[in-house]
């Protein structure tokens, strides 16, 4: 029996003559825009079983994480659940990766907190506008713009976000209240109010972190279940797998039971999540204005208030989601369509905003869990979304007793892997200059997220432009000077190339002939003029064209011998003045 469905493979074309060309094109187009049409006809009972198990596993993880990420976003806990289900249903129809799950994430929640000031109306409007931008980019096939943000910039941003998010939960771990959300102010006020630490929250938070760590280590070391195992062994493996996979839900439930036990006795040593409204909110158009005690805030004023968030949030959302999709597609040997992913995440944010969602994206942690659980198609998300909806209907009274320190433990353990220490060693070995955009992004993100990403991207682009302006040139010294540019030759490099040739060929005594070997040049522009077609149109003097290195060397050696024989006795070997430059040959090899 197959272990997975050929979910994302293209449909077989119809044989010639069975259908008109327009019909085939229409079918392929429909499958391109609605990828589920390609894999749904081949869906099997085995895939249904695996998708069901994976959906439950992810659902038991996303529910406590959604509550926790709402805290990171500075919003009431129910908004995390409002944001956790729409992506599951939309991605079923539009997604091109079987592993990806869309929903609230730590990084996106941090950005929402930064740009919406903890106001739900702003967060919902940001989700709608981000979705519109992402959807527009998908229709315009602008996924290639994401390629301009380099890996060092992404790693610098995520590492800074991991520290910011983790430190932002220290206040909940210590039971401190009324702490500002700005990073440097948080650091100051936490140390200032350290004397107000609640022992109960600290103990419970540390216990929850320890339990999460132990369960994660168990999950990493539990061997897979094999059919040939005895029934008792398979049952024990299944129980351990379930407990370790649903560790977030298990630990949060344990903390809530402890808090409830204290509540019954009339003493509560923990700061609790508090009341969570039951059920889904009524669907409504995103708020384009807000009424406050000081009057009405117009749509224009709301947009101005969110500022750069309208660019940063959709961009980072796309980066995170597509990076996750491509990573797991590479691991599991299938392909994803970046532009189709833009459509999926854009429509998710637009439709989610109707149900009071804040911006969401692909989650690396839950996607990894989805893949490890054996998911076969995006249908696994249907079970996840259903669990979230059921929790809103039946579990909101239980959420009241969840201690904030337990949610803080869930968040910290989720974001710690985002801090990548290996990238520094890797860049040091591969290309040390790439450490510059990494460090610039990392440091500036503690000040302003958009400045960090923008500055890091700018530094990366400047590094690329420097390689264009100063291409590597391999030089072979000898009686004939051979210069071999590697890569492309473009106008920023022309002055440096000219000076290099003149200094090396004519700046010696005696001057030498030079061969410019263009066999490794893959692109040029007119200003450089180093390729035969351009040279012929430019009608330059003193430049010869040869098809092979041997022909160029031989011709230049003959030329050198003739010049030497024609010299007057006692004269200088060559005239090194600038007027004599056209007399010396520059040989050009065929590109």
N, C-alpha and C positions, 0 to 999 in steps of 0.2 A: 504493500500500500504506500502511496507517495507520502513523504514527510511534509510536503507543503504543496500549495496550489501554484500553478504557473500563473500567478496572479497578475504580474505586471509585464508579461511577455506580449508582444504585439500579436494581434489576431492574424490568422492565416488568410492571405488574399484569395479571393475566389478565382477558380480557373477561368481562362479566357473564354468568352462566349456565353458564360452562364448568366452574366448580368451586365448591364450597360456600365460604361466607365464612370458615369456620373453617380451610379448607385454605389460602386465600390468606394469612390472618393467620399461620398456622404457617410458611409459606415466608418471609414477610417477617421474622418473628421469628428464624428460623434464620440468615438472611442478616445480620441485625443483630448477633447474637452470634458468628457465624462469617463474617466479611466475605469470606473467600476464595470462599465459595459464590456470591457475586455476580459476581466477575470470572473465575473459573476456566472456566466454560462458554464464554466468549468468547476464550479464550487462543489466540494465533496463533504461527506459526513465527517471525515477526519479533520478537515479544515474547520468545520463548525465546532467540533469539540475543542480543538486547540485555541481557536479564537475566543471561545467562551471562557476557558480557563485563564487566558491572558487578559481578557477584559476585566474579569473579577480581580485578578492580581493588581492591575493598574488602578482599578476603581478603589480598592482598599488603601492604596497609596495616595491617590490624588485627593481624597476627602480630607484627611488631616493636613496635607500639604496646602490645600486651598484655603483652609481656615488660617493657617500660619502665614501664607503669602499675602492674605488680606491685611494682616498686621504689618507686614513689611511695607505694603502700599499705603499704610495709614488710613485704611478704610475699615468699616465694621466687618465682622467675620463672614456674614452672609454673602458679601460681594465676591469673596473668593469662590464660593460654590456657584454663584450666578455665572462666573467666568469659566467654570470647569466642564460644562457639558456641551455647549454649542459646537466647539471644535470637533468633538467626537463624531457628531452626526454629519457635519459638513465634510469632514475629511473622508468619510465613507464614500461619498460621491466624487470628490474632486482630487483626492490625494493620489500621489504616484509612488509612495513608499508604504510598504506593509507594516513597518515598524513604528513610524512616527506617531506621537500623540500630541495634540494641541491643547493648551490650557495655560493656567497661570504658572509663571516661573519666577525664580528669585530675582534674576536680573531685570526682567520686565517690571516686576513689582517695585523694585528699587527706583526705576525710572518714573513709574507712575507716582510714587511718593514725591519724587523730586519736582515734577512738573505740574502736579495737580493739587498740591498743598493739603492733601488729606480730605479733599472735598469730592463726594461721590459724583455730583453733577459734572464736574470737570473731568473726572476719570472716565465716565460713560461717553462724554462728547469726544474725548481723546481717542477712545476705542473706535468710534464711528469715523472720525476724520482719518485716523491711521489706516483703517480698513479701506477707505476710499482711495487713499494714496497708493496702498499696496495693490488694490484691484486695478487701478489705472496703470501701474507699472507692469502688471501681468498682461493686460491687454496690449500694451505697447511693446511687449517683449523686452523689457529693460532689465532683466535679470543680470545682464553682463555688467551693470554698474557696480554690483557687489564685488566684482573681481578686483576693483581698485582699492579695496580695504584689505591690507595684507594680514598674514597670520600673526606676525609680532604685534600688530595693533590690536587684533582681536584678543590675543593672550594677555596683553597689558590691560585691556579693559576688563576682561573677566576676572583677572587676578585682583585688580583694584576693587571690583564689585564684590568679590568674595570677602575681602577684608571689611569693606563698608557694611555689608549685610550682616556678617558675623558680629562685628562690634555693635551694630545697631540692636542686636538681640541680647547683649550683655545686660541692658537695663531690665529686661523681662526675666533674665536668669537670676538677677539679684533682687527682683521685686521692687525696683525703683520706678517712680512715676513722675510725670511732668518733665520728661527729658526731651530737649529739642531734637529735631531730626537731622539737622545739618551735621556732617561728620565731625568737624573740629569742635563744634559746640557740644556734641555728644561726649566726646573725649573729656572736655573740660568739666561738664556737669556730672558725669558719672564719677569722676575722681572727687569732685567737690562734695557729692552726696553719698559717698561710699559708706558713711556711718549709718545711713538709713536702710542698709541692706536687711532683707527679711530672710532669716535663717531657713525657714521652711521652703521658700522658693529655691534657694541655692541648693539645698540638699536634694529636693525632688528633681530639679533640672539636671544636676550632675548624675543622679541615678538613671534618669531617662537617657542621657547621652551614653552612659556606660552600657545600658541594655541595648541601645541601638547599635553601638559598636560591636558588641558580642554577637548579636544576631546577624549583623552584616558579615562578620568573619565566618560565622557558621554557614551562611548562605554561599559564600565564596568557596567553601571547602566541602560542601555536601556533594558527593558524587551523583551523577545522573541516574535515574531509575531505569533499570533494564527489565524487559519482560521475563528473562530467565531467573530473576531474583525470586526467592521464596515469598509467599504472600505476606507473611509477617514482616519481613524486611522491607518489602515495597510499601506496606502501610506505615511503618515508622519513618521511612524516607519521605513519604507523602506528607506526614504530619510536620516533620522538620521543615520541609520545603515550604509548606503553607505558612508556618509561623514566622520563618525568616523572611519570606517574600512580603508578608503583610505586617512587617515589624513596626512601621509607623503607626498603623491603626492599632496594633496590639499594645504598644507602649503608651499611646495617647489614651486608650481605654483604661489601661492600668492606672494612669495618673488621675483620670476622671473618677474612677472608683475610690481611689484614696481620698480625693477631695470630697467626694460625696459622704464617705465615712466620717470625716471630720465635721461636715455640715450637719450630720444627724446629731452629733454630740454638742452642737452649739458653738463650736470653736473652729474658725477657718484660718489656717496659717498661710494660705496661698492666695495670690491674685488670680481670679477666675476670668474666663472669657466673657461670661455674662449672657444675657438673653439674646437669642437669635431668632428673627422672624421666621415663621413657618411657611413653607411652600414658596413657589415662584412668584415674583412680582408680576403685576399686570403688564403685558407688552405695551410699550408706548414709544413714540418717536423720541430720539435722544434730545436732551434739553439744549435748546439753542439760546436760552437766556435763563437767568437765575434771579429770583426775587429774594432780596435780603432785607434786613432791618434798615439798611441805608438806601434802599431803592432797588431798582432792577439793573442787573448786570447784563449788558447786551451781548450778542454773539461775537461782535467785533472785539469787545473788551475781554471776553473769555479767551478768544484766540490769541490776543496780545499777551494775556497773562500766561498762557502755556508756552509762548515764545518758541524757542528752538526745539521744544519737545515735539512739535509737529513734524520735524525732520528726523530727530534722533530716535524717537520711539518706533516709527514704522521701519526705519532703516535697521536698527538693532534687532527688531522683531524678525525681519526677513533674514538677516545674517544668522541669527541663532537657529531659526527653523531650517534654513537650507543647509547650514553646516551640519546640523544633526542628521538631516535626511541623506546628504551625500556621504557622511561618515558610515552610516549603517548600510547604505546601498553598496558601498565599496566592500565592507566586511562580508555581506551576504550575497554578493555577486548579482546585483541587478542595478538598473539605472533609474534615475529620477529626472523629471523635467523641472528645471528651476522656475521657468515661467508659469507652469501649472501650479507649482507650490505657492507662487505669489497670489494666484487666483484663490487658492484654498484658504490661505491665511487671511487675505483681504476680506473675502466673503464671511469668514468666521467672525472677524471683528465687527463687521457691519451688522450682521444678524445678531451677534451677541449683545451689541449695544442696545438693541430693542428690549432685551431682558436684563438690563443694568449691569452688563459685563464691563470690566476694564480690559485694556489691551492684553492679548495673549500671544503666545508663540509656541514653537516646538520645545518640548522638555527633554533634555539629554538624559536625565536620570530615569524618568518614566519610560522613555523610548528604549533605554537599555533593558529595563525590566520587561517591557513588552517583548523584545527580541529574545531574551533569556527564557521567557515563558513559552516560547514556541509559536508565537502568533504567525498566521499564514497569510492574512489579508487585512485590509483596513476595517473589516467587519468587526474585529475585536473591540473597536472604539464604541460600537453600539451598546455593548454590555457595560462599558465604563460610564458612558453618558447616562444610561438607565440607573445605575447605582447612585450616581450623584443626584439625580432627580428624586429617587426614593429617599435618600438621606435628607433632602430638603423637606419632604413630606412627613417623615416619621422619626427623625433623629435629632431635631433641633432642640428638644427639651434636654437631651443628653449633652449637647454641646455647651450648655450653660456651665457645667461643672468641670470643663477642661481647663486646667491651670495654664496660664500664659507661659510659665517656665517650661512646661512640657512641649508646647508649640515652639518655643525658642530652641529647645534641644533638637527638634525635628529640623528646623531651618538650618541651624549651625552644621549639623551632620550632613545636610544635603548640599551645602555650598562649599564646604571645606575642599572637596575634590576639584573645585573650579580654580583653586590657587595652584598654578602649575609651576613647580620649581624646576622640573626637568628641562623646560624650554630654554632657560638661561644657559645651562650646560650645552644643550644642543646647538644653540646659536653661536656660542663661543667656539665650538669646534667647526661649525659649517661656515658661518659668515658673521664675524664679530660686528660688522657695521649695522646689522639688523637689530642689535641690542639697543641702538639709539631710538628708533621709533617705539620699541617695547617700553623703554624707560620713560620716554616723554609721555606716552599714553598713560602709563601706570601712575605717574606722579600727578599729572594734571587732572586725572579723573577724580582725585580726592577733592579738588577745588570745584570744577564744573565738568560734568560728564561730556557735554558737547565739545568743550575746549580740548579735552583729552583726546577724543576720537578725531577731531578735526586736525589737531596739531600732529598726532601720530601719522595720520594719513598723508598730511603735507610732507612730513619728513620722509616717508616711504616713497612718495612721488619724486622728491628731490634726489633721493638715492638712485632711483631708476633713471632720471634725467642726467645725473652725473655719469652714469655708465654709457649713456648715448653721446654725451659731449666729450668724454674721454674714453673711447673704446680701447680695449686691450690690443696692443700691437706687439707681435712676436718679432724680434729683431735677430737676424743672423749676420754677424760681423764677418768681414773678409775683404778680399780685393774688390768684390762686388757686394754692395749692401743690399740685403733682402729684408723688406718690411712686409709683414703678413698681418693685416687687420683681422680680428676675429669678430664676427657678427655683422651688424649694419654700419653703414657710414652715412651720417646725416649732417646737415649744415652746422649744428653746434660744434662738430668735431673738426671742421675744415681748417681753422687757424692752427689748432694744436697739431694736426697732421702735417700741415705745410712746414711749421717750425721744426717738427721732428725730422722730416726729410732733409730740410736745408742744413740743420745743425749736424746731423749725422753724415750726410753725403758731402756737403761743401765746407763744413766747419773743420775738416781734417786736412792734413797736408801729407800727400797730395789729395785733392778732392777725389771722391769715388763716384762711379755710376751707381744708380739706385734702381732696384726692382721693387715695384709695389705689387705684391702678390694678392690678387683679389679672388682667389679660388674659394675662400671661405666667407666672402661677403654675400649675405643673403638679401640685403635691401639697401637702397641708396636713394638720394634725391639729387636734384640738378646741381645744387651748390657744390657738392663734393666732386663731381665730374670724374669718377674713377672707373667708369665702365665704358666699353667700346662705343655703344650707341650714343652715349652722351658726349664722349670725346669727339666722335666724328662730327656731330652737330655743332660742337663748340669750336672745331677747327684750331686746336691748340698746337703750338710749335714745340719741338724738342721732346715730344712724347711719342713713344713707339708702342705698338701693340703686338704681343706674342701670345701664341696659344699654349705654349708649354714653358716650364721653368728652364729646361735644357736649352731651348732656342733663345730665351732671354739672356741667360748667362753667357752663352757662346757669342752672341751679337755684341754684348757689352764688353767682353774680353777683347774681341777684335777691334772695337772702337778704341779701347784704352791703348792697345798696341799701336794703332795708327797715330793716335795723338802723340804718343811717346816718340815714334820715329820721325815725326814732322818737326820736333822741337829744335831750336837753334842750340848749338853747343854752349853750355854754361847757363842756359835760360832756366827759369823756374819750371818745375814739372807741369804746373797748371796755373792759369790766372784765376785767382780766387775772388776777384771782384764781382759785384752783383751784375755787372754788364755781361759777364761771361756765363751766367746761369743758363740761358737758352742753349748754349753749346753743349751742355752736359745732358746726357740722356736719362730720362725716367722711363723705365720699361714697365709696361702694364700687362699682367697676366689675365687671361680670360676668366671672368667670374662665373 
